[in-house]
């Protein structure tokens, strides 16, 4: 984990409530797809954890949804402003566990961390199938980003206004070696039941500190309680114990 000052280079709307922000600064601690950053905002006690969409040698791009006071404040930040950011948080996805054909399933704001993962899998020469789930057509974002990486991109909408009507589980291919997913817990539970291989789940969880000190985001696994922010957010299918 590293703390640094980042300059805002972009903060633009993708939909009515989803924004893309590019930050310039030291990204050397971001080493795996699926990690997240933690942003300090003026007047707010807790930092805001946001998953990494993409990073290069000098910048990190995030995609976030306005859902409360913190993210609303983020949406009003101007280009050129500076932010105090913690980087390199979380464990990220392990691509070595996929031998050939990976299925990536994202729901809503669980979509962004899958993009950097898809790029890494492609660079490793692996086959990629991407399934993006949304409630309705107006909420869709990042479809073209993924289509630039693979021809096998499916979009599902609950109301059937675009793509496959239903949920991401309704678009699963017949065969694959490994899956990676991120999204709301009901979606993750459905994927757990619908998949027939090993896979990796990235959990969305409210956090306090974001680096494991407060224990506020603990969850139960087969080896005891783990912290989503420090031991996760990515966990293997085989270690998850779902709470009723």
Secondary structure, 3 states (H helix, E strand, C coil): CEEEEEEEEEEEECCCCEEEEEEECCCCCCCCCCCEEEEECCCCCCCEEEEEEEECCCEEEEEEECCCHHHHHHHCCCCCCEEEEEEEECCCCCHHHCCCEEEEEEEHHHCCHHHHHHHHHHHCCCEEEEEEEECCHHHCCCHHHHHCCCCCEEEEECCCCCCEECCHHHHCCCCCCEEEEEECHHHHHHHHHHCCCCEEEEECCCCCCCCCCCCCCEEEECCEEEECCCCCCEEEHHHECCCC
